[in-house]
Amino acid sequence: MSAKILVVEDEPLIRIGLASFLEEAGYETLEAPNADRAMKLLEEGADVSVVISDVDMPGSMDGVGLAHRVKRDWPGIGFIVMSGKVNLSELVLPENTPFFSKPYIEAKLLRAVSSML
């Protein structure tokens, strides 16, 4: 069974594209349009190994807030933060949470995912 990755992104085309890319690389994916839906999936027991999330999304929390919640409540789940709008220097991320600027380099993203498994 392959690892399951939760893709959290409010832009549907970006979310679908990233999920398709990860599936082509051999991973299973779940998708959420915002952090609130991602939290619901995790609270319902979704068997997720890694979360990849955008920073800027509508809802009660952004991707950085989601990263902190996931790392606190599910410390065994890897987390990757991405953004095309903010810089890493503007963010306070949990320890061992890589940041990727969009557009991301696919090979580097896959290496980051595989290092978390």
DSSP file (Angstrom, degrees, kcal/mol; ACC not computed):
  #  RESIDUE AA STRUCTURE BP1 BP2  ACC     N-H-->O    O-->H-N    N-H-->O    O-->H-N    TCO  KAPPA ALPHA  PHI   PSI    X-CA   Y-CA   Z-CA
    1    1 A M              0   0    0      0, 0.0     2,-0.1     0, 0.0     3,-0.1   0.000 360.0 360.0 360.0 134.5    0.0    0.0    0.0
    2    2 A S        -     0   0    0      1,-0.1    25,-0.1    24,-0.0     2,-0.1  -0.418 360.0 -91.4 -84.1 161.8    1.4    3.4   -0.9
    3    3 A A        -     0   0    0     -2,-0.1    25,-2.4    23,-0.1     2,-0.5  -0.370  38.0-128.6 -69.0 149.5    1.6    6.4    1.4
    4    4 A K  E     -a   28   0A   0     43,-0.2    45,-3.0    23,-0.2    46,-1.3  -0.884  20.2-163.1-105.5 131.8   -1.4    8.8    1.5
    5    5 A I  E     -ab  29  50A   0     23,-2.7    25,-2.3    -2,-0.5     2,-0.6  -0.948  10.8-144.7-117.0 131.0   -0.8   12.5    1.0
    6    6 A L  E     -ab  30  51A   0     44,-2.6    46,-2.9    -2,-0.4     2,-0.6  -0.857  13.4-157.7 -95.1 119.2   -3.3   15.2    1.9
    7    7 A V  E     -ab  31  52A   0     23,-2.9    25,-2.5    -2,-0.6     2,-0.6  -0.880   7.0-169.8-100.8 119.1   -3.2   18.1   -0.5
    8    8 A V  E     +ab  32  53A   0     44,-3.1    46,-2.5    -2,-0.6     2,-0.3  -0.925  27.5 135.6-115.2 109.5   -4.6   21.3    1.0
    9    9 A E        -     0   0    0     23,-2.1     6,-0.1    -2,-0.6    25,-0.1  -0.958  44.1-151.8-157.5 129.2   -5.0   24.1   -1.6
   10   10 A D  S    S+     0   0    0     -2,-0.3     3,-0.1    46,-0.2    -1,-0.1   0.725  80.3  82.9 -80.7 -20.8   -7.9   26.5   -2.2
   11   11 A E  S  > S-     0   0    0      1,-0.2     4,-2.7     2,-0.0     3,-0.3  -0.753  72.1-152.7 -84.9 110.9   -7.2   26.9   -5.9
   12   12 A P  H  > S+     0   0    0      0, 0.0     4,-2.9     0, 0.0     5,-0.3   0.861  90.2  49.6 -55.7 -42.7   -8.9   23.9   -7.6
   13   13 A L  H  > S+     0   0    0      1,-0.2     4,-2.2     2,-0.2     5,-0.2   0.900 113.9  45.6 -66.7 -38.2   -6.6   23.6  -10.6
   14   14 A I  H  > S+     0   0    0     -3,-0.3     4,-2.6     2,-0.2     5,-0.2   0.925 114.4  49.0 -67.4 -43.7   -3.4   23.8   -8.5
   15   15 A R  H  X S+     0   0    0     -4,-2.7     4,-2.5     1,-0.2    -2,-0.2   0.935 114.2  44.7 -60.9 -47.8   -4.9   21.2   -6.0
   16   16 A I  H  X S+     0   0    0     -4,-2.9     4,-2.6    -5,-0.2    -1,-0.2   0.901 113.7  50.9 -64.9 -41.0   -5.9   18.8   -8.8
   17   17 A G  H  X S+     0   0    0     -4,-2.2     4,-2.3    -5,-0.3    -2,-0.2   0.915 112.3  45.5 -63.4 -43.7   -2.6   19.3  -10.6
   18   18 A L  H  X S+     0   0    0     -4,-2.6     4,-2.4     2,-0.2    -2,-0.2   0.914 113.4  49.8 -66.8 -42.5   -0.5   18.6   -7.5
   19   19 A A  H  X S+     0   0    0     -4,-2.5     4,-2.4    -5,-0.2    -2,-0.2   0.920 111.6  48.8 -62.4 -42.8   -2.7   15.6   -6.5
   20   20 A S  H  X S+     0   0    0     -4,-2.6     4,-2.5     2,-0.2    -2,-0.2   0.914 110.2  51.3 -62.8 -43.0   -2.3   14.2  -10.1
   21   21 A F  H  X S+     0   0    0     -4,-2.3     4,-1.2     1,-0.2    -1,-0.2   0.924 112.0  46.7 -58.8 -45.8    1.4   14.7  -10.0
   22   22 A L  H  <>S+     0   0    0     -4,-2.4     5,-2.3     1,-0.2    -2,-0.2   0.876 111.2  51.5 -66.5 -37.8    1.7   12.8   -6.7
   23   23 A E  H ><5S+     0   0    0     -4,-2.4     3,-1.6     1,-0.2    -1,-0.2   0.895 107.1  53.1 -65.4 -39.4   -0.5   10.0   -7.9
   24   24 A E  H 3<5S+     0   0    0     -4,-2.5    -1,-0.2     1,-0.3    -2,-0.2   0.799 104.7  56.9 -64.3 -27.1    1.7    9.6  -11.0
   25   25 A A  T 3<5S-     0   0    0     -4,-1.2    -1,-0.3    -5,-0.2    -2,-0.2   0.463 130.1 -97.2 -83.3  -0.8    4.6    9.3   -8.6
   26   26 A G  T < 5S+     0   0    0     -3,-1.6     2,-0.3     1,-0.3    -3,-0.2   0.527  82.5 124.5 103.4   7.2    2.8    6.4   -6.9
   27   27 A Y      < -     0   0    0     -5,-2.3    -1,-0.3   -25,-0.1     2,-0.3  -0.675  56.8-126.9 -98.3 153.7    1.2    8.0   -3.9
   28   28 A E  E     -a    4   0A   0    -25,-2.4   -23,-2.7    -2,-0.3     2,-0.3  -0.710  32.9-156.2 -87.4 150.3   -2.5    8.0   -2.9
   29   29 A T  E     -a    5   0A   0     -2,-0.3     2,-0.3   -25,-0.2   -23,-0.2  -0.949  21.1-166.9-131.7 152.6   -4.0   11.4   -2.3
   30   30 A L  E     -a    6   0A   0    -25,-2.3   -23,-2.9    -2,-0.3     2,-0.4  -0.926  21.8-146.0-121.8 153.0   -6.8   13.1   -0.5
   31   31 A E  E     +a    7   0A   0     -2,-0.3   -23,-0.2   -25,-0.2   -25,-0.1  -0.956  17.0 179.0-126.2 143.6   -7.8   16.7   -1.3
   32   32 A A  E     -a    8   0A   0    -25,-2.5   -23,-2.1    -2,-0.4     3,-0.1  -0.997  23.2-148.7-138.9 137.6   -9.1   19.5    0.9
   33   33 A P  S    S+     0   0    0      0, 0.0     2,-0.3     0, 0.0   -25,-0.1   0.566  81.6   5.1 -82.1  -7.5   -9.9   23.1   -0.3
   34   34 A N  S  > S-     0   0    0     23,-0.1     4,-1.9   -25,-0.1     5,-0.1  -0.975  81.2 -94.3-164.2 171.1   -8.9   24.7    3.1
   35   35 A A  H  > S+     0   0    0     26,-0.5     4,-2.8    23,-0.5     5,-0.2   0.840 117.6  59.7 -65.3 -34.3   -7.5   24.0    6.5
   36   36 A D  H  > S+     0   0    0     25,-0.2     4,-1.9     1,-0.2    -1,-0.2   0.934 108.6  43.3 -61.2 -45.6  -10.9   23.5    8.1
   37   37 A R  H  > S+     0   0    0      2,-0.2     4,-2.4     1,-0.2    -1,-0.2   0.883 112.3  54.2 -67.4 -37.9  -11.7   20.6    5.7
   38   38 A A  H  X S+     0   0    0     -4,-1.9     4,-2.4     1,-0.2    -2,-0.2   0.928 108.2  49.3 -60.9 -44.8   -8.2   19.1    6.2
   39   39 A M  H  X S+     0   0    0     -4,-2.8     4,-3.1     1,-0.2     5,-0.2   0.904 109.4  52.5 -61.3 -40.9   -8.7   19.1   10.0
   40   40 A K  H  X S+     0   0    0     -4,-1.9     4,-1.9     2,-0.2    -1,-0.2   0.927 109.3  48.9 -61.3 -45.0  -12.1   17.4    9.6
   41   41 A L  H  <>S+     0   0    0     -4,-2.4     5,-2.2     1,-0.2    -2,-0.2   0.924 114.5  45.2 -60.0 -44.7  -10.5   14.7    7.5
   42   42 A L  H ><5S+     0   0    0     -4,-2.4     3,-1.6     1,-0.2    -2,-0.2   0.910 112.0  51.1 -67.1 -42.0   -7.7   14.2   10.0
   43   43 A E  H 3<5S+     0   0    0     -4,-3.1    -1,-0.2     1,-0.3    -2,-0.2   0.804 104.9  58.1 -65.1 -28.8  -10.1   14.2   13.0
   44   44 A E  T 3<5S-     0   0    0     -4,-1.9    -1,-0.3    -5,-0.2    -2,-0.2   0.454 127.2-100.6 -80.0  -0.8  -12.2   11.6   11.2
   45   45 A G  T < 5 +     0   0    0     -3,-1.6    -3,-0.2     1,-0.2    -2,-0.1   0.699  52.4 179.1  93.7  20.8   -9.2    9.3   11.1
   46   46 A A      < -     0   0    0     -5,-2.2     2,-1.7    -6,-0.2    -1,-0.2  -0.357  33.9-125.7 -55.6 130.4   -7.9    9.7    7.5
   47   47 A D        +     0   0    0    -42,-0.0     2,-0.4    -2,-0.0   -43,-0.2  -0.592  48.4 163.7 -84.1  83.0   -4.7    7.6    7.3
   48   48 A V        -     0   0    0     -2,-1.7   -43,-0.2     1,-0.1     3,-0.1  -0.850  29.7-177.0-109.6 136.2   -2.4   10.3    6.1
   49   49 A S  S    S+     0   0    0    -45,-3.0    29,-2.8    -2,-0.4     2,-0.3   0.773  75.6  17.2 -95.7 -34.2    1.4   10.2    6.1
   50   50 A V  E     -bc   5  78A   0    -46,-1.3   -44,-2.6    27,-0.2     2,-0.4  -0.995  60.5-153.2-142.0 142.2    2.2   13.7    4.8
   51   51 A V  E     -bc   6  79A   0     27,-2.3    29,-2.7    -2,-0.3     2,-0.5  -0.971   7.2-167.3-112.9 132.8    0.2   16.9    4.4
   52   52 A I  E     +bc   7  80A   0    -46,-2.9   -44,-3.1    -2,-0.4     2,-0.4  -0.986  20.6 178.8-117.1 120.0    1.2   19.4    1.7
   53   53 A S  E     -bc   8  81A   0     27,-2.8    29,-2.8    -2,-0.5   -44,-0.2  -0.952  29.9-131.5-131.8 142.7   -0.5   22.8    2.2
   54   54 A D  E     - c   0  82A   0    -46,-2.5    29,-0.2    -2,-0.4     3,-0.1  -0.393  21.8-137.9 -70.7 161.5   -0.7   26.2    0.7
   55   55 A V  S    S+     0   0    0     27,-1.0     8,-2.6     1,-0.2     2,-0.9   0.920  85.0  58.5 -87.1 -55.9   -0.3   29.1    3.1
   56   56 A D  S    S+     0   0    0      6,-0.2   -46,-0.2     7,-0.1    -1,-0.2  -0.678  70.4 137.6 -89.6 104.3   -2.9   31.6    2.0
   57   57 A M        -     0   0    0     -2,-0.9   -23,-0.1    -3,-0.1     2,-0.1  -0.971  51.7-106.1-141.6 154.0   -6.4   30.0    2.2
   58   58 A P  S    S+     0   0    0      0, 0.0   -23,-0.5     0, 0.0     2,-0.2  -0.344  74.0  62.8 -72.6 163.4   -9.9   31.1    3.3
   59   59 A G  S    S-     0   0    0      1,-0.1    -2,-0.1   -25,-0.1     3,-0.0  -0.694 102.6 -44.7 117.8-169.4  -11.3   29.7    6.5
   60   60 A S  S    S+     0   0    0     -2,-0.2     2,-0.3     1,-0.1    -1,-0.1   0.663 119.6  19.9 -77.6 -16.4  -10.5   29.8   10.2
   61   61 A M        -     0   0    0     -3,-0.2   -26,-0.5     4,-0.0   -25,-0.2  -0.994  69.4-130.9-149.7 155.8   -6.7   29.1    9.7
   62   62 A D     >  -     0   0    0     -2,-0.3     4,-2.2   -27,-0.1    -6,-0.2  -0.273  45.9 -86.5 -92.5-174.5   -4.1   29.4    7.1
   63   63 A G  H  > S+     0   0    0     -8,-2.6     4,-2.2     1,-0.2    -8,-0.2   0.802 127.1  54.2 -66.6 -29.5   -1.5   26.7    6.1
   64   64 A V  H  > S+     0   0    0     -9,-0.3     4,-2.1     2,-0.2    -1,-0.2   0.921 109.5  47.5 -70.4 -43.2    0.9   27.8    8.8
   65   65 A G  H  > S+     0   0    0      1,-0.2     4,-2.2     2,-0.2    -2,-0.2   0.898 112.0  51.2 -61.1 -40.4   -1.7   27.5   11.5
   66   66 A L  H  X S+     0   0    0     -4,-2.2     4,-3.0     2,-0.2     5,-0.3   0.912 106.7  53.9 -62.9 -43.0   -2.6   24.1   10.1
   67   67 A A  H  X S+     0   0    0     -4,-2.2     4,-2.5     1,-0.2     5,-0.2   0.924 109.9  47.2 -57.7 -45.2    1.0   23.0   10.2
   68   68 A H  H  X S+     0   0    0     -4,-2.1     4,-1.8     2,-0.2    -1,-0.2   0.907 113.7  47.7 -64.7 -41.3    1.3   23.9   13.9
   69   69 A R  H  X S+     0   0    0     -4,-2.2     4,-3.2     2,-0.2     5,-0.3   0.930 113.8  46.4 -65.2 -45.6   -2.0   22.0   14.7
   70   70 A V  H  X S+     0   0    0     -4,-3.0     4,-3.0     1,-0.2     7,-0.3   0.935 112.5  49.4 -64.0 -45.5   -1.0   18.9   12.7
   71   71 A K  H  < S+     0   0    0     -4,-2.5    -1,-0.2    -5,-0.3    -2,-0.2   0.851 117.3  42.8 -62.5 -33.5    2.5   18.8   14.3
   72   72 A R  H  < S+     0   0    0     -4,-1.8    -2,-0.2    -5,-0.2    -1,-0.2   0.930 124.9  31.5 -76.3 -47.2    0.9   19.2   17.7
   73   73 A D  H  < S+     0   0    0     -4,-3.2    -3,-0.2     1,-0.2    -2,-0.2   0.762 134.6  25.0 -87.6 -26.5   -2.0   16.8   17.4
   74   74 A W    ><  +     0   0    0     -4,-3.0     3,-2.3    -5,-0.3    -1,-0.2  -0.597  66.5 172.3-135.4  71.5   -0.5   14.2   14.9
   75   75 A P  T 3  S+     0   0    0      0, 0.0    -1,-0.1     0, 0.0    -4,-0.1   0.681  74.5  63.8 -61.2 -17.4    3.3   14.4   15.4
   76   76 A G  T 3  S+     0   0    0     -6,-0.1     2,-0.5     2,-0.1    -5,-0.1   0.550  83.5  92.3 -82.8  -6.6    3.9   11.4   13.2
   77   77 A I  S <  S-     0   0    0     -3,-2.3   -27,-0.2    -7,-0.3   -28,-0.1  -0.765  74.3-133.7 -92.0 128.8    2.5   13.1   10.1
   78   78 A G  E     -c   50   0A   0    -29,-2.8   -27,-2.3    -2,-0.5     2,-0.4  -0.420  21.1-156.4 -74.0 155.5    5.0   15.0    7.9
   79   79 A F  E     -c   51   0A   0     17,-0.4     2,-0.4   -29,-0.2   -27,-0.2  -0.998  13.7-174.0-141.2 134.5    4.1   18.5    6.7
   80   80 A I  E     -c   52   0A   0    -29,-2.7   -27,-2.8    -2,-0.4     2,-0.4  -0.996  12.4-153.9-126.7 132.2    5.2   20.6    3.8
   81   81 A V  E     -cd  53  99A   0     17,-2.6    19,-2.5    -2,-0.4     2,-0.3  -0.874  13.6-176.2-107.8 138.8    4.2   24.2    3.3
   82   82 A M  E     +cd  54 100A   0    -29,-2.8   -27,-1.0    -2,-0.4     2,-0.3  -0.958   6.3 167.3-131.5 149.9    4.0   25.9   -0.1
   83   83 A S  E     - d   0 101A   0     17,-1.8    19,-2.2    -2,-0.3     5,-0.1  -0.952  29.3-169.7-160.1 145.4    3.3   29.4   -1.2
   84   84 A G  S    S+     0   0    0     -2,-0.3    -1,-0.1    17,-0.2    17,-0.1   0.387  95.8  44.3-104.5  -2.2    3.5   31.6   -4.3
   85   85 A K  S    S+     0   0    0      1,-0.1     2,-0.3     2,-0.0    -2,-0.1   0.734 106.0  50.5-114.5 -32.8    2.7   34.8   -2.3
   86   86 A V  S    S-     0   0    0      2,-0.0     2,-0.3    -4,-0.0    -1,-0.1  -0.755  71.1-128.2-112.3 158.5    4.8   34.8    0.9
   87   87 A N    >   -     0   0    0     -2,-0.3     3,-1.7     1,-0.1     4,-0.3  -0.699  24.3-116.8-100.2 154.9    8.4   34.2    1.6
   88   88 A L  G >  S+     0   0    0     -2,-0.3     3,-1.9     1,-0.3     5,-0.1   0.851 113.1  65.0 -56.4 -36.0    9.9   31.8    4.1
   89   89 A S  G 3  S+     0   0    0      1,-0.3    -1,-0.3     3,-0.1    -3,-0.0   0.728  98.5  54.8 -63.3 -20.4   11.4   34.7    6.0
   90   90 A E  G <  S+     0   0    0     -3,-1.7     2,-0.3     2,-0.0    -1,-0.3   0.534  99.7  79.3 -86.8  -7.2    7.8   35.9    6.8
   91   91 A L    <   -     0   0    0     -3,-1.9     2,-0.6    -4,-0.3     0, 0.0  -0.745  61.4-152.9-110.0 148.4    6.7   32.6    8.3
   92   92 A V        -     0   0    0     -2,-0.3    -3,-0.1     0, 0.0    -4,-0.0  -0.917  31.8-178.0-114.2 100.1    7.2   30.9   11.6
   93   93 A L        -     0   0    0     -2,-0.6     3,-0.1    -5,-0.1     4,-0.1  -0.643  30.9 -99.2 -99.7 153.9    7.0   27.2   10.8
   94   94 A P    >   -     0   0    0      0, 0.0     3,-0.9     0, 0.0    -1,-0.1  -0.283  57.8 -79.3 -61.8 157.9    7.1   24.2   13.1
   95   95 A E  T 3  S+     0   0    0      1,-0.2     0, 0.0     3,-0.0     0, 0.0  -0.264 116.4  18.4 -57.3 145.0   10.5   22.4   13.3
   96   96 A N  T 3  S+     0   0    0      1,-0.2   -17,-0.4    -3,-0.1    -1,-0.2   0.836  88.4 132.2  59.5  37.5   11.2   20.0   10.4
   97   97 A T    <   -     0   0    0     -3,-0.9    -1,-0.2   -19,-0.1   -17,-0.2  -0.905  47.4-147.6-118.3 100.9    8.6   21.6    8.2
   98   98 A P        -     0   0    0      0, 0.0   -17,-2.6     0, 0.0     2,-0.4  -0.318   5.7-145.4 -69.2 151.4   10.0   22.3    4.7
   99   99 A F  E     -d   81   0A   0    -19,-0.2     2,-0.4    -6,-0.0   -17,-0.2  -0.958  11.6-168.5-118.0 134.8    8.9   25.3    2.7
  100  100 A F  E     -d   82   0A   0    -19,-2.5   -17,-1.8    -2,-0.4     2,-0.3  -0.989  15.0-139.6-123.1 130.7    8.6   25.4   -1.1
  101  101 A S  E     -d   83   0A   0     -2,-0.4   -17,-0.2   -19,-0.2     4,-0.1  -0.646  42.2 -86.2 -79.5 143.5    8.0   28.5   -3.2
  102  102 A K  S    S+     0   0    0    -19,-2.2     2,-0.1    -2,-0.3     3,-0.0  -0.785 115.6  49.1 -91.8 141.1    5.6   28.0   -6.1
  103  103 A P  S    S-     0   0    0      0, 0.0     2,-0.2     0, 0.0    -2,-0.2   0.486  92.7-161.2 -73.2 140.6    6.2   27.1   -8.7
  104  104 A Y        -     0   0    0     -4,-0.1     2,-0.7    -2,-0.1    -2,-0.1  -0.480  23.0-110.9 -89.3 158.7    8.0   24.2   -7.0
  105  105 A I     >  -     0   0    0     -2,-0.2     4,-2.2     1,-0.2     3,-0.4  -0.827  26.3-145.6 -89.8 118.0   10.6   21.9   -8.5
  106  106 A E  H  > S+     0   0    0     -2,-0.7     4,-2.5     1,-0.2     5,-0.2   0.866  94.4  51.8 -55.9 -44.9    8.9   18.5   -8.7
  107  107 A A  H  > S+     0   0    0      1,-0.2     4,-2.0     2,-0.2    -1,-0.2   0.890 110.7  48.8 -62.6 -39.1   12.0   16.4   -8.0
  108  108 A K  H  > S+     0   0    0     -3,-0.4     4,-2.2     2,-0.2    -1,-0.2   0.894 110.4  51.0 -67.6 -39.1   12.8   18.4   -4.8
  109  109 A L  H  X S+     0   0    0     -4,-2.2     4,-2.5     1,-0.2    -2,-0.2   0.924 110.1  49.5 -63.8 -43.6    9.2   18.0   -3.7
  110  110 A L  H  X S+     0   0    0     -4,-2.5     4,-2.8     1,-0.2    -1,-0.2   0.883 109.8  51.6 -63.8 -37.6    9.2   14.3   -4.2
  111  111 A R  H  X S+     0   0    0     -4,-2.0     4,-1.9    -5,-0.2    -1,-0.2   0.913 110.0  49.5 -64.4 -40.6   12.5   14.0   -2.3
  112  112 A A  H  X S+     0   0    0     -4,-2.2     4,-0.7     2,-0.2    -2,-0.2   0.919 112.6  47.4 -63.9 -43.2   11.0   16.0    0.6
  113  113 A V  H >< S+     0   0    0     -4,-2.5     3,-1.4     1,-0.2     4,-0.4   0.955 112.6  48.2 -61.9 -50.1    7.9   13.7    0.6
  114  114 A S  H >< S+     0   0    0     -4,-2.8     3,-1.0     1,-0.3    -1,-0.2   0.817 105.0  59.3 -64.5 -29.2   10.0   10.5    0.5
  115  115 A S  H 3< S+     0   0    0     -4,-1.9    -1,-0.3     1,-0.2    -2,-0.2   0.715 103.3  54.0 -70.5 -18.1   12.2   11.7    3.4
  116  116 A M  T <<        0   0    0     -3,-1.4    -1,-0.2    -4,-0.7    -2,-0.2   0.521 360.0 360.0 -90.5  -6.9    9.1   12.0    5.6
  117  117 A L    <         0   0    0     -3,-1.0    -1,-0.2    -4,-0.4    -2,-0.2   0.448 360.0 360.0 -97.0 360.0    8.0    8.4    5.0
